[in-house]
Amino acid sequence: MSATLRPSTTTVEEGEASARSLLPGGRRGTARRPRVKQHYNKREAVAGYLFITPWIIGFLVFTAGAMIYSLYISFSNYNLATNRARPVGLANYAELFQDPRVGVSLANTLFYAVMAVPLEIAFALALALLLNRVGRGAGVFRTLFYLPKMTPAVATAAIFFLLLNGNTGAINQFLRFFGIAGPQWLVDPAWVKPSIVIMALWTVSGTMVIFLAALKSVPTELYEVASLDGAGAVRKFFSITLPMISGAMFFNVIVLTIAAFQVFDQAYLLFWRDQSNASPEASLFYAIYLFQQAFREFNFGFAAAMAWLLFVIIMAITVIQVRFGNRFVYYEGDR
């Protein structure tokens, strides 16, 4: 009797399981949901890749491809007229260490970077702190301070060419009002690089915006607690503000350093736009000399070698900054 009941019980259990699987909450319905979700995620991923495909193609062709080709012609004597490259081995790289103007331009660029980056950081941070305290009309002031970044470099250079004129410029006129004899900004070799730094300070609004965003993210509770402890404005700045925005400062230092080693627009438009340059040695920056070799002397192989030397220098400095800078950067998960 028990032998006949056992198969019947198994059949009932299988029927109940089959019925449950047909319900919306049953096992079969639950198994279908991950498949549908997986299929949807796959379609979404394919759509995303299709959207970024044009950028990937552009990067491979116009950036990666151009870099590989420039590396190739750096080991050759490239002729633009015949579009042929005659291999010369390491001759172009050896010439880098024999050409005195390479050393002069690199020294000028390094001097400019050491002088410009700290001043740009300080100026941008001061503007950000000022705008962070503005209440009503803050958006208007932010727009006004950001407008110089949107001004074309040619227009900016034309303005500063007039401002920095040693005889009739507004800057020297302002200094004469206080009895100070202004320098010949665009003629005296000692003042060439400071004049370019002054022009660079005009366009630090991009850096200022990053600092301003970092300041907005600092919790106000920290300042309230510090006020209860009797901390003043200076103590709050060095104990709260600087550590909390150290990540933004670290980023800005790296970006501004890279930009300083590639300085071209300001120096070229102020000093090299015609043949009347009174300080050719003091205003010869690395990117300008690279441009001259490539598009005036048509020495493309040597110019490509210069470009790769600059790439190695910037990469080495960036690696050093990242390695040692992380020690001074506060991240929100650190203890």
TIMAR-21502 format. One record per residue (C-alpha): residue number from 1; x, y, z. Coordinates in steps of 0.05 Angstrom, whole numbers, plus 5000, padded with zeros to 4 digits. Layout:
BEGIN
{NUM {X Y Z}};
...
This chain:
BEGIN
{1 {5000 5000 5000}};
{2 {5056 5047 5018}};
{3 {5090 5029 4953}};
{4 {5030 5054 4913}};
{5 {5023 5119 4953}};
{6 {5096 5140 4945}};
{7 {5092 5155 4870}};
{8 {5026 5191 4879}};
{9 {5058 5238 4931}};
{10 {5116 5254 4885}};
{11 {5068 5271 4829}};
{12 {5029 5320 4873}};
{13 {5094 5354 4895}};
{14 {5117 5361 4824}};
{15 {5049 5391 4805}};
{16 {5052 5442 4860}};
{17 {5123 5461 4840}};
{18 {5101 5468 4768}};
{19 {5042 5512 4788}};
{20 {5086 5556 4830}};
{21 {5134 5566 4773}};
{22 {5078 5593 4730}};
{23 {5061 5648 4780}};
{24 {5094 5717 4774}};
{25 {5134 5705 4837}};
{26 {5151 5633 4820}};
{27 {5220 5606 4806}};
{28 {5212 5607 4731}};
{29 {5191 5681 4731}};
{30 {5249 5698 4776}};
{31 {5298 5663 4730}};
{32 {5272 5703 4671}};
{33 {5284 5771 4704}};
{34 {5360 5766 4707}};
{35 {5361 5745 4634}};
{36 {5318 5805 4614}};
{37 {5361 5852 4656}};
{38 {5425 5822 4628}};
{39 {5399 5831 4558}};
{40 {5380 5904 4573}};
{41 {5449 5918 4603}};
{42 {5482 5888 4542}};
{43 {5441 5932 4495}};
{44 {5457 5993 4538}};
{45 {5531 5977 4536}};
{46 {5530 5969 4460}};
{47 {5494 6036 4453}};
{48 {5546 6069 4498}};
{49 {5603 6041 4456}};
{50 {5569 6065 4393}};
{51 {5565 6136 4421}};
{52 {5639 6138 4440}};
{53 {5663 6104 4375}};
{54 {5672 6171 4338}};
{55 {5716 6197 4394}};
{56 {5756 6133 4396}};
{57 {5767 6135 4321}};
{58 {5787 6209 4325}};
{59 {5835 6194 4382}};
{60 {5868 6136 4346}};
{61 {5875 6174 4281}};
{62 {5890 6245 4302}};
{63 {5925 6235 4370}};
{64 {5954 6166 4377}};
{65 {5968 6160 4303}};
{66 {6001 6228 4300}};
{67 {6044 6212 4361}};
{68 {6068 6146 4331}};
{69 {6084 6181 4265}};
{70 {6121 6237 4300}};
{71 {6162 6185 4336}};
{72 {6179 6153 4269}};
{73 {6201 6218 4236}};
{74 {6242 6237 4297}};
{75 {6291 6183 4275}};
{76 {6292 6209 4204}};
{77 {6306 6269 4160}};
{78 {6235 6284 4135}};
{79 {6226 6321 4070}};
{80 {6159 6356 4065}};
{81 {6163 6367 3990}};
{82 {6172 6293 3973}};
{83 {6136 6267 4036}};
{84 {6194 6220 4047}};
{85 {6233 6205 4110}};
{86 {6306 6185 4106}};
{87 {6328 6146 4168}};
{88 {6383 6180 4208}};
{89 {6381 6140 4272}};
{90 {6394 6180 4335}};
{91 {6424 6240 4298}};
{92 {6365 6286 4314}};
{93 {6368 6268 4388}};
{94 {6443 6278 4389}};
{95 {6433 6347 4358}};
{96 {6387 6365 4416}};
{97 {6447 6365 4463}};
{98 {6491 6402 4413}};
{99 {6445 6460 4395}};
{100 {6455 6516 4446}};
{101 {6387 6546 4431}};
{102 {6353 6483 4456}};
{103 {6386 6494 4524}};
{104 {6369 6568 4524}};
{105 {6296 6556 4507}};
{106 {6290 6500 4558}};
{107 {6322 6543 4613}};
{108 {6274 6601 4596}};
{109 {6215 6553 4599}};
{110 {6237 6524 4666}};
{111 {6247 6594 4695}};
{112 {6179 6615 4671}};
{113 {6145 6553 4700}};
{114 {6178 6562 4768}};
{115 {6156 6635 4770}};
{116 {6087 6629 4738}};
{117 {6056 6567 4771}};
{118 {6060 6591 4844}};
{119 {6034 6661 4825}};
{120 {5977 6632 4785}};
{121 {5957 6586 4842}};
{122 {5959 6643 4893}};
{123 {5921 6691 4848}};
{124 {5868 6641 4829}};
{125 {5859 6618 4901}};
{126 {5852 6691 4925}};
{127 {5798 6704 4873}};
{128 {5762 6640 4892}};
{129 {5763 6659 4966}};
{130 {5736 6727 4949}};
{131 {5680 6701 4906}};
{132 {5663 6648 4958}};
{133 {5645 6703 5007}};
{134 {5600 6740 4958}};
{135 {5527 6730 4973}};
{136 {5478 6767 4928}};
{137 {5500 6773 4856}};
{138 {5553 6718 4861}};
{139 {5534 6690 4793}};
{140 {5546 6757 4760}};
{141 {5615 6765 4791}};
{142 {5634 6694 4772}};
{143 {5614 6708 4700}};
{144 {5654 6773 4698}};
{145 {5716 6739 4727}};
{146 {5710 6682 4678}};
{147 {5704 6726 4616}};
{148 {5780 6735 4607}};
{149 {5786 6659 4597}};
{150 {5738 6664 4538}};
{151 {5774 6723 4506}};
{152 {5815 6702 4444}};
{153 {5890 6701 4456}};
{154 {5903 6750 4399}};
{155 {5857 6801 4430}};
{156 {5888 6791 4499}};
{157 {5958 6799 4470}};
{158 {5938 6864 4435}};
{159 {5911 6892 4500}};
{160 {5973 6874 4540}};
{161 {6019 6899 4485}};
{162 {5989 6968 4498}};
{163 {5987 6960 4574}};
{164 {6060 6938 4578}};
{165 {6088 6992 4532}};
{166 {6147 7022 4569}};
{167 {6131 7094 4550}};
{168 {6056 7101 4543}};
{169 {6030 7037 4575}};
{170 {5977 7041 4629}};
{171 {6018 6999 4678}};
{172 {6078 7046 4676}};
{173 {6032 7106 4679}};
{174 {6002 7078 4743}};
{175 {6072 7067 4772}};
{176 {6092 7138 4755}};
{177 {6033 7163 4795}};
{178 {6069 7135 4857}};
{179 {6137 7161 4835}};
{180 {6161 7093 4810}};
{181 {6197 7089 4744}};
{182 {6168 7030 4707}};
{183 {6212 6981 4669}};
{184 {6214 6970 4594}};
{185 {6171 6907 4598}};
{186 {6177 6886 4525}};
{187 {6249 6908 4514}};
{188 {6290 6894 4576}};
{189 {6309 6820 4577}};
{190 {6302 6818 4653}};
{191 {6228 6837 4648}};
{192 {6208 6794 4589}};
{193 {6186 6734 4629}};
{194 {6151 6774 4684}};
{195 {6111 6809 4629}};
{196 {6088 6741 4603}};
{197 {6070 6719 4674}};
{198 {6027 6782 4682}};
{199 {5991 6764 4618}};
{200 {5983 6692 4642}};
{201 {5951 6716 4707}};
{202 {5896 6747 4665}};
{203 {5871 6678 4645}};
{204 {5871 6640 4712}};
{205 {5795 6640 4716}};
{206 {5792 6566 4697}};
{207 {5836 6550 4757}};
{208 {5794 6597 4799}};
{209 {5730 6559 4782}};
{210 {5761 6493 4805}};
{211 {5783 6525 4871}};
{212 {5714 6556 4879}};
{213 {5680 6488 4870}};
{214 {5727 6458 4922}};
{215 {5711 6513 4971}};
{216 {5637 6502 4963}};
{217 {5645 6429 4982}};
{218 {5679 6444 5049}};
{219 {5629 6427 5105}};
{220 {5608 6490 5142}};
{221 {5605 6449 5207}};
{222 {5681 6448 5209}};
{223 {5684 6524 5210}};
{224 {5629 6527 5263}};
{225 {5667 6479 5309}};
{226 {5731 6518 5297}};
{227 {5696 6583 5316}};
{228 {5672 6552 5381}};
{229 {5744 6534 5396}};
{230 {5765 6606 5385}};
{231 {5801 6596 5319}};
{232 {5811 6658 5277}};
{233 {5807 6667 5202}};
{234 {5881 6651 5190}};
{235 {5877 6588 5233}};
{236 {5814 6565 5197}};
{237 {5847 6576 5130}};
{238 {5909 6535 5145}};
{239 {5876 6482 5188}};
{240 {5810 6472 5150}};
{241 {5808 6505 5082}};
{242 {5876 6486 5055}};
{243 {5872 6412 5075}};
{244 {5801 6406 5049}};
{245 {5818 6436 4981}};
{246 {5886 6403 4975}};
{247 {5860 6355 4922}};
{248 {5838 6413 4878}};
{249 {5904 6448 4890}};
{250 {5943 6386 4872}};
{251 {5904 6380 4807}};
{252 {5914 6453 4790}};
{253 {5989 6450 4803}};
{254 {5997 6391 4755}};
{255 {5954 6423 4700}};
{256 {5988 6491 4706}};
{257 {6057 6459 4706}};
{258 {6042 6422 4642}};
{259 {6014 6486 4611}};
{260 {6075 6526 4633}};
{261 {6123 6479 4597}};
{262 {6081 6488 4534}};
{263 {6076 6564 4537}};
{264 {6070 6591 4467}};
{265 {6012 6639 4454}};
{266 {6032 6694 4503}};
{267 {6105 6696 4484}};
{268 {6094 6689 4410}};
{269 {6041 6742 4405}};
{270 {6079 6792 4448}};
{271 {6149 6782 4420}};
{272 {6151 6739 4357}};
{273 {6092 6763 4315}};
{274 {6141 6804 4272}};
{275 {6215 6816 4264}};
{276 {6219 6872 4315}};
{277 {6234 6828 4375}};
{278 {6282 6866 4420}};
{279 {6296 6806 4466}};
{280 {6301 6744 4422}};
{281 {6341 6704 4472}};
{282 {6300 6721 4534}};
{283 {6234 6707 4499}};
{284 {6255 6643 4465}};
{285 {6214 6588 4497}};
{286 {6218 6514 4481}};
{287 {6152 6510 4444}};
{288 {6169 6572 4403}};
{289 {6236 6543 4382}};
{290 {6201 6477 4365}};
{291 {6152 6516 4322}};
{292 {6208 6553 4286}};
{293 {6245 6489 4270}};
{294 {6183 6455 4243}};
{295 {6147 6510 4204}};
{296 {6202 6560 4188}};
{297 {6263 6516 4178}};
{298 {6222 6455 4157}};
{299 {6267 6412 4200}};
{300 {6211 6365 4219}};
{301 {6255 6308 4243}};
{302 {6291 6352 4293}};
{303 {6225 6385 4314}};
{304 {6195 6317 4327}};
{305 {6255 6298 4370}};
{306 {6245 6363 4408}};
{307 {6172 6346 4419}};
{308 {6189 6278 4447}};
{309 {6241 6307 4493}};
{310 {6189 6356 4519}};
{311 {6141 6297 4528}};
{312 {6192 6259 4569}};
{313 {6208 6320 4612}};
{314 {6134 6335 4627}};
{315 {6120 6262 4641}};
{316 {6179 6257 4689}};
{317 {6158 6321 4726}};
{318 {6086 6297 4730}};
{319 {6106 6229 4758}};
{320 {6149 6264 4811}};
{321 {6091 6310 4829}};
{322 {6042 6252 4835}};
{323 {6090 6210 4877}};
{324 {6108 6264 4927}};
{325 {6045 6306 4922}};
{326 {5999 6251 4947}};
{327 {6031 6256 5015}};
{328 {6003 6326 5024}};
{329 {5934 6314 4995}};
{330 {5875 6300 5041}};
{331 {5824 6251 5014}};
{332 {5756 6243 5047}};
{333 {5766 6170 5067}};
{334 {5833 6180 5100}};
{335 {5842 6175 5174}};
